[in-house]
């Protein structure tokens, strides 16, 4: 492979397959006027690299052309995805047209539950569907010395939070991964006043869409009926904003078949964390992998202040991107 680098960062690309956060796109139709040649109908694929020590910059993308075997010249575009943790980054990129005409997209997430050199990819769901919920209870506040003169929300809030935990244990088979977590509780501002409002928010994670729908229905019933029993009202915001992450079966099998040539293929250990890479499945063919970043016994997981990603994991990321891009390009024939 003899690389030919274009100095023009913005003009010579259309119909890409890419890599995001950062995102590498391989163009299908490019007119490399800056190289003094025209190239049309070349294959494309995408790679998505998430949370591997890259910092997103203000520049939305850079681009360069690469010469490839059998006179197949294709084009790469690297994009830096915003807002991955809010679940809005991938959708923003789609809405901005940055993955228009993309045929496939390939992504990774570091995973400290695997050791450097290990890699997991397959046809099973890998990361959970996500719901964000928020509940606000409305009551009649009063002086703490005269609680019978009001309908304070604190007792109702405590009862609701406890009751919500029975939704998973008493409504869904234990063979389906499902989590309901209340993560923030608020109510009151001073020590001697029963507040007029209180509330909480949190998240639900699921792998079966029917489970997510069932939890949503039961959640609203528990909240509204419990509030009514305490003589108060409740507002529920239920945002089922992210589907489980699943790779395209055909491409995932093809990519997995090559992994042992450069890494150690491991079974998928499903994660209850979410990943907005799933949004790309609505517009193209997704392939996703976990790349081992620690693997030591008792190591901290994502979002922990004690998380450590080991430098030894970087070569596996590089090998995965290179080999997967070539495999996907070949499969797209």
C-alpha positions as CSV (number, residue, x, y, z in Angstrom):
1,X,0.0,0.0,0.0
2,X,1.5,3.3,-1.1
3,X,-0.2,6.3,0.6
4,X,-0.8,9.5,-1.4
5,X,-1.8,12.3,0.9
6,X,-4.1,15.2,-0.3
7,X,-3.3,18.6,1.2
8,X,-7.0,19.7,0.7
9,X,-8.9,19.0,3.9
10,X,-12.4,19.8,2.8
11,X,-13.2,19.4,-0.9
12,X,-12.6,15.9,-2.2
13,X,-15.3,13.7,-0.6
14,X,-18.7,12.3,-1.2
15,X,-20.5,9.1,-0.3
16,X,-18.4,8.0,2.6
17,X,-18.1,5.1,4.9
18,X,-16.6,6.3,8.2
19,X,-15.1,6.1,11.7
20,X,-16.4,8.4,14.5
21,X,-15.3,9.9,17.8
22,X,-12.9,10.1,16.0
23,X,-14.5,8.9,12.8
24,X,-12.7,7.5,9.7
25,X,-14.6,7.6,6.5
26,X,-13.6,5.8,3.3
27,X,-15.3,7.4,0.3
28,X,-17.2,5.6,-2.4
29,X,-17.3,8.5,-4.9
30,X,-14.5,11.0,-4.9
31,X,-13.2,13.5,-7.3
32,X,-9.6,14.1,-6.3
33,X,-9.0,17.2,-8.4
34,X,-6.2,18.1,-6.0
35,X,-4.4,15.0,-7.2
36,X,-4.9,15.6,-10.8
37,X,-7.1,12.5,-11.2
38,X,-10.8,11.5,-10.9
39,X,-11.9,8.4,-9.0
40,X,-15.5,7.2,-9.0
41,X,-17.5,4.3,-7.6
42,X,-14.9,3.1,-5.1
43,X,-15.9,1.1,-2.0
44,X,-16.4,2.7,1.4
45,X,-16.6,1.7,5.0
46,X,-16.6,3.4,8.4
47,X,-14.8,2.9,11.7
48,X,-15.9,4.4,15.1
49,X,-13.4,4.7,17.9
50,X,-14.9,5.6,21.2
51,X,-13.1,6.5,24.5
52,X,-9.5,5.6,23.6
53,X,-7.7,8.6,24.8
54,X,-8.5,10.8,21.8
55,X,-9.7,14.4,22.7
56,X,-12.2,15.9,20.3
57,X,-10.9,19.2,18.8
58,X,-12.8,22.2,17.4
59,X,-12.0,20.9,13.9
60,X,-15.1,18.8,12.8
61,X,-13.1,16.7,10.4
62,X,-9.8,16.2,8.5
63,X,-9.5,14.2,5.3
64,X,-6.9,12.6,3.1
65,X,-6.6,10.2,0.1
66,X,-4.9,6.9,0.1
67,X,-3.8,4.7,-2.8
68,X,-4.8,1.1,-2.4
69,X,-4.1,-2.3,-3.9
70,X,-5.6,-3.3,-7.3
71,X,-5.8,0.4,-8.2
72,X,-8.7,0.8,-5.8
73,X,-8.2,4.4,-4.5
74,X,-10.5,5.4,-1.6
75,X,-10.8,8.4,0.7
76,X,-10.7,8.7,4.5
77,X,-12.5,11.3,6.6
78,X,-11.9,11.5,10.3
79,X,-14.8,13.1,12.3
80,X,-14.9,14.0,16.0
81,X,-18.2,13.1,17.5
82,X,-19.7,15.4,20.2
83,X,-22.1,14.5,23.1
84,X,-21.7,10.7,23.2
85,X,-22.6,10.6,26.8
86,X,-25.9,12.4,26.3
87,X,-26.9,10.1,23.5
88,X,-27.2,13.0,21.0
89,X,-23.8,13.0,19.2
90,X,-24.4,10.3,16.6
91,X,-27.9,11.7,15.7
92,X,-26.3,15.1,15.3
93,X,-23.8,13.7,12.9
94,X,-26.5,11.9,10.9
95,X,-28.7,15.1,10.8
96,X,-25.7,17.1,9.6
97,X,-25.3,14.8,6.6
98,X,-21.8,13.6,7.7
99,X,-22.6,9.9,7.0
100,X,-24.8,10.4,4.0
101,X,-24.4,7.4,1.5
102,X,-22.3,5.5,4.0
103,X,-22.5,1.8,3.4
104,X,-21.1,0.5,6.7
105,X,-19.8,1.8,9.9
106,X,-17.4,0.1,12.3
107,X,-16.9,1.1,15.9
108,X,-15.1,0.2,19.1
109,X,-15.4,0.9,22.8
110,X,-12.5,0.3,25.2
111,X,-13.5,-2.3,27.8
112,X,-11.6,-2.7,31.1
113,X,-13.2,-6.1,31.6
114,X,-10.9,-7.4,28.9
115,X,-7.1,-7.5,28.9
116,X,-5.0,-5.7,26.3
117,X,-4.8,-7.8,23.2
118,X,-8.3,-9.2,23.7
119,X,-11.3,-8.2,21.5
120,X,-15.0,-9.2,21.5
121,X,-17.2,-8.9,18.5
122,X,-20.2,-10.9,17.3
123,X,-23.9,-11.0,16.4
124,X,-25.3,-10.7,20.0
125,X,-26.5,-7.4,21.5
126,X,-23.5,-5.7,23.2
127,X,-24.7,-2.6,25.0
128,X,-28.1,-1.9,26.5
129,X,-31.0,0.2,25.4
130,X,-31.4,3.4,27.5
131,X,-34.3,5.2,29.2
132,X,-34.0,8.5,31.1
133,X,-36.8,9.2,33.5
134,X,-37.7,12.1,35.7
135,X,-40.6,12.3,38.3
136,X,-41.9,15.4,40.0
137,X,-44.4,15.2,42.9
138,X,-46.7,18.1,43.6
139,X,-48.2,18.5,47.1
140,X,-49.2,21.1,49.6
141,X,-46.3,22.3,51.6
142,X,-46.6,23.2,55.3
143,X,-44.7,23.9,58.5
144,X,-42.8,20.9,59.8
145,X,-44.5,21.3,63.1
146,X,-47.9,21.0,61.5
147,X,-47.6,18.3,58.9
148,X,-51.3,17.4,59.1
149,X,-52.0,20.8,57.5
150,X,-50.3,19.8,54.2
151,X,-49.8,16.8,51.9
152,X,-46.1,16.7,51.8
153,X,-44.4,14.6,49.0
154,X,-41.5,13.1,51.0
155,X,-43.3,9.9,52.2
156,X,-44.8,9.3,48.8
157,X,-41.4,9.8,47.2
158,X,-39.8,7.2,49.5
159,X,-42.7,4.7,48.9
160,X,-42.4,5.1,45.1
161,X,-38.7,4.6,45.0
162,X,-39.0,1.4,47.0
163,X,-41.9,0.1,44.9
164,X,-40.2,0.8,41.6
165,X,-37.6,-1.8,42.5
166,X,-40.2,-4.6,42.3
167,X,-40.9,-3.9,38.6
168,X,-37.8,-5.8,37.5
169,X,-38.1,-8.6,40.1
170,X,-41.8,-9.2,39.8
171,X,-42.6,-8.4,36.1
172,X,-39.7,-9.6,33.9
173,X,-38.0,-13.0,33.6
174,X,-34.7,-13.2,35.4
175,X,-33.1,-14.5,32.2
176,X,-33.5,-11.0,30.6
177,X,-30.9,-8.4,31.7
178,X,-32.8,-5.4,33.0
179,X,-31.8,-2.6,35.4
180,X,-33.8,0.3,37.0
181,X,-31.7,2.8,38.9
182,X,-32.8,5.9,40.7
183,X,-29.7,8.2,40.7
184,X,-30.9,11.6,41.9
185,X,-33.4,12.5,44.6
186,X,-34.3,16.1,45.6
187,X,-36.9,17.7,47.9
188,X,-37.0,20.6,50.3
189,X,-34.6,23.4,51.1
190,X,-34.8,24.0,54.8
191,X,-35.0,21.8,57.9
192,X,-38.4,23.1,59.3
193,X,-40.6,23.2,56.2
194,X,-42.4,20.3,54.5
195,X,-41.8,21.1,50.8
196,X,-44.5,21.4,48.2
197,X,-42.5,19.5,45.6
198,X,-40.0,16.7,45.5
199,X,-38.7,14.5,42.8
200,X,-36.2,12.0,41.4
201,X,-34.6,10.9,38.2
202,X,-32.7,7.9,36.9
203,X,-32.4,5.4,34.1
204,X,-33.6,2.0,32.9
205,X,-31.3,-0.3,30.8
206,X,-32.6,-3.2,28.8
207,X,-31.8,-5.6,26.0
208,X,-35.3,-6.6,24.9
209,X,-37.5,-3.8,23.6
210,X,-40.6,-5.5,25.0
211,X,-39.0,-5.3,28.5
212,X,-38.4,-1.6,28.1
213,X,-42.0,-1.1,27.0
214,X,-43.3,-3.1,30.0
215,X,-41.2,-1.2,32.5
216,X,-42.4,2.1,31.0
217,X,-46.0,1.1,31.5
218,X,-45.6,-0.3,35.0
219,X,-43.4,2.7,36.0
220,X,-46.1,5.2,35.2
221,X,-48.7,3.1,37.0
222,X,-46.7,2.7,40.2
223,X,-45.8,6.5,40.3
224,X,-49.3,7.8,39.5
225,X,-51.3,5.4,41.7
226,X,-48.9,5.8,44.7
227,X,-49.1,9.6,44.4
228,X,-52.9,9.4,44.3
229,X,-52.9,7.2,47.4
230,X,-51.0,10.0,49.2
231,X,-53.4,12.7,47.9
232,X,-50.8,14.4,45.6
233,X,-50.1,14.5,41.9
234,X,-47.1,13.4,39.8
235,X,-45.6,14.3,36.5
236,X,-43.6,11.6,34.7
237,X,-41.1,12.2,31.9
238,X,-40.1,8.9,30.2
239,X,-37.5,9.2,27.4
240,X,-36.7,5.9,25.8
241,X,-34.0,7.4,23.6
242,X,-31.5,4.7,22.7
243,X,-31.9,1.1,21.4
244,X,-29.6,-1.8,22.3
245,X,-26.5,-1.9,20.2
246,X,-26.3,-4.8,17.8
247,X,-23.9,-5.4,14.9
248,X,-25.0,-6.3,11.4
249,X,-24.8,-10.2,11.5
250,X,-23.1,-10.7,8.2
251,X,-20.4,-8.1,8.6
252,X,-19.8,-9.1,12.3
253,X,-19.2,-12.7,11.4
254,X,-16.8,-11.8,8.6
255,X,-14.8,-9.4,10.8
256,X,-14.8,-11.9,13.8
257,X,-13.3,-14.6,11.5
258,X,-10.2,-12.5,11.1
259,X,-9.6,-11.4,14.7
260,X,-7.4,-14.2,15.8
261,X,-4.9,-13.2,13.2
262,X,-4.0,-10.1,15.2
263,X,-5.8,-10.4,18.6
264,X,-7.5,-12.8,21.0
265,X,-11.2,-13.2,20.1
266,X,-13.3,-13.3,23.3
267,X,-17.0,-13.9,23.9
268,X,-19.2,-10.8,24.2
269,X,-19.9,-9.9,27.8
270,X,-23.0,-7.7,27.6
271,X,-22.7,-4.2,29.1
272,X,-25.6,-2.4,30.7
273,X,-24.0,0.8,29.7
274,X,-25.5,2.5,26.6
275,X,-23.8,3.6,23.3
276,X,-25.3,6.0,20.8
277,X,-23.5,4.3,18.0
278,X,-26.7,2.3,17.7
279,X,-28.2,5.4,15.9
280,X,-26.1,4.6,12.9
281,X,-27.9,1.3,12.5
282,X,-30.9,3.4,11.3
283,X,-29.0,4.6,8.2
284,X,-26.2,2.0,7.5
285,X,-24.7,-1.4,8.5
286,X,-23.1,-1.2,11.9
287,X,-20.2,-3.4,13.3
288,X,-19.0,-2.9,16.8
289,X,-16.3,-4.4,19.1
290,X,-15.0,-4.2,22.6
291,X,-11.3,-3.8,22.8
292,X,-9.6,-4.8,26.1
293,X,-8.1,-1.9,28.0
294,X,-7.2,-3.3,31.4
295,X,-8.4,-6.8,32.5
296,X,-6.7,-6.7,35.9
297,X,-8.7,-8.3,38.8
298,X,-10.8,-5.6,40.6
299,X,-10.0,-2.9,38.1
300,X,-12.3,0.1,38.0
301,X,-15.0,0.3,35.2
302,X,-16.2,3.1,33.0
303,X,-17.1,6.4,34.7
304,X,-15.1,5.6,37.8
305,X,-12.5,8.2,39.0
306,X,-10.2,5.2,39.4
307,X,-10.5,4.0,35.8
308,X,-7.2,3.2,34.1
309,X,-6.8,2.3,30.4
310,X,-3.5,0.6,29.7
311,X,-1.3,1.8,26.9
312,X,-0.8,-1.8,25.8
313,X,-4.3,-1.8,24.4
314,X,-3.5,0.8,21.6
315,X,-2.0,-1.7,19.1
316,X,-5.1,-3.8,19.2
317,X,-7.2,-0.8,18.3
318,X,-5.0,0.0,15.4
319,X,-4.9,-3.6,14.1
320,X,-8.7,-3.8,14.4
321,X,-9.3,-0.6,12.4
322,X,-6.9,-1.6,9.6
323,X,-8.0,-5.2,9.3
324,X,-11.7,-4.4,9.7
325,X,-11.6,-1.7,7.1
326,X,-10.1,-4.1,4.6
327,X,-12.5,-6.9,5.5
328,X,-15.6,-4.6,5.2
329,X,-14.4,-3.2,1.9
330,X,-14.1,-6.7,0.6
331,X,-17.5,-7.8,2.0
332,X,-19.2,-4.8,0.4
333,X,-18.2,-6.1,-3.0
